[in-house]
């Protein structure tokens, strides 16, 4: 049975102010290990099983112009089996 409880998570999005042109906002729900990423085209995706430590590393890129939020996302989350994603 598929539990859809994640669909009701109230994410508090944070703006991404790094040089990333593709990712505009992100959110993390620590109790469920669920991350949401909103892209510049308006689509939002939910990623499951994200450990707090990995989120902390990702979050460190948001306001740092020396770090690439998009690069980190592509290296660590995009198309990774350990972080199943779904468009929301």
Beta strands, then each sheet from edge to edge (+ up, - down):
strand 1: 14-15
strand 2: 23-29
strand 3: 34-39
strand 4: 44-47
strand 5: 85-87
sheet 1: 1+ 2- 3+ 4- 5+
end
